[in-house]
Amino acid sequence: MSNKILLTGGHAGSTALATIKAIQKARRATQEIYWVGAASAHTGINTGKTFEEREFGKHDINYLKIHAGKIPRKITFYALINSLLLPVGFFEALWLIAKIRPNVIVSFGGYAAFPVVVIGYLMQIPIVIQEQTVVAGLTNRITARLASKIAIGRPQSMDFFPKSKTVLTGLPLSEDITSLGPKPKIGKPPVLLVTGGSRGARPINQVIGKALTEILKKFKVIHLTGEIDFSRVEGFKDTLSEDLARRYEVHAHVAPDEMKELYKKSDIIISRAGANSAAEILSVGRPAIIIPLPITWFDEQRKNAQLAENAGIAEVIEQKDLNKHTLLTTLNKILKNWDAMTKNYDRSWAKLDKNAANNVAEIVLSYL
């Protein structure tokens, strides 16, 4: 009989995928791996495919979804409508867990994980929680008492969990990413990788558009726009000369397996400050401009950005200060200091994360 591992979350697809690959690589026992996620990318209402739905099927992972409502943080009309899906998510979680009968449940947080963890606990299934951020997410905080073990990516989040069952593992990253490390010298011309994620890309895309001609005089640019802005941003090429257009590469998004090549090519990165994005910047050692999303749970993106800034590998621009002038000025500053930043930044976070996926996989496998 094979062991069954059920993973769940409302986000953290890249972190989960790195962990799953480490579990699959261990091959100590036959495993069936399931992922239970939200029915859409934004709410319980079916508005689009999630990252996990697009990618997990390629890696022998059984993808399942529930119509999970979000736990309301403040009372609004939208929050009330969405919270009506909470009981639906609990019934769907009960049906799926009763059908699968997993040996262990692994939660990466997010609203889709909440009903899965609660039902799993009531059915006496061991629960492992993985927390990526410097501050703990709401679902992970609420469900921490139900967990058998809590794996944290950053020591700062230890304050939010029971210390007796919490262990610092590092933040699981793809082995493709952790194998890269800093570049010995900057490219000629240097390559600028711009990525704003899916929800936070538009403000970055708008400023890149205004500064694009001047940027392309010094850089080749690889621009990941997000799905919503892709057509509009691709149109920027029509405003460029033929020579500059050849230096500008535009994608809506790329698969996780393709990120290694983009990081390999890049010399400088412009990015949001999600936990995974900040950790990858620290791992590959590419100097970066990080623009935290201004409204996140407990200001987590600003704190993630500060980690990279304090390590010496990033400059932070607040979104309210982001404009053509601040962007170009900060890019020029990084160009002048590129050698010093790549050689002297604090690599302790990269060392912690290098084996994090294996560390979390070991915890999960211990319950089989």
Number of C-alpha atoms within 10 A of each C-alpha: 6 10 16 18 23 23 27 30 25 26 20 21 21 19 21 26 21 22 27 27 17 22 24 17 11 13 10 10 13 11 16 16 19 21 23 24 28 29 24 20 20 14 19 24 15 12 11 12 13 17 18 24 22 11 17 19 12 9 12 13 18 15 18 15 19 23 24 32 27 23 19 14 9 8 8 10 9 9 15 15 12 19 17 15 19 19 14 17 26 22 16 17 26 18 12 17 18 13 9 13 16 21 18 23 27 26 30 25 26 20 27 32 29 28 25 30 31 20 18 23 17 10 13 12 20 20 27 25 28 30 27 24 22 23 22 24 20 17 22 25 16 14 20 21 13 18 22 16 22 27 24 26 25 24 14 13 18 20 11 15 20 15 11 8 14 22 21 20 24 27 30 32 26 25 18 15 20 20 12 15 19 19 17 9 12 16 14 10 13 17 24 25 23 24 23 25 20 17 13 19 21 18 16 22 23 16 16 22 17 14 16 22 18 13 19 20 12 16 22 24 24 20 23 24 26 22 14 13 16 18 14 13 22 16 12 17 20 10 12 15 10 10 10 19 17 13 17 20 14 18 16 18 17 11 10 16 12 11 15 19 12 15 24 16 17 23 27 27 23 25 25 27 28 25 22 20 20 22 27 23 26 30 24 22 28 26 30 29 25 29 26 25 21 14 10 11 12 13 14 22 25 23 18 24 28 19 20 25 20 12 17 21 25 27 20 21 18 12 15 9 11 15 17 16 13 13 20 16 11 16 21 14 12 20 17 11 12 19 15 13 21 23 16 12 18 17 18 12 19 22 14 17 24 22 19 27 25 24 21 30 20 15 18 23 18 8 16 16
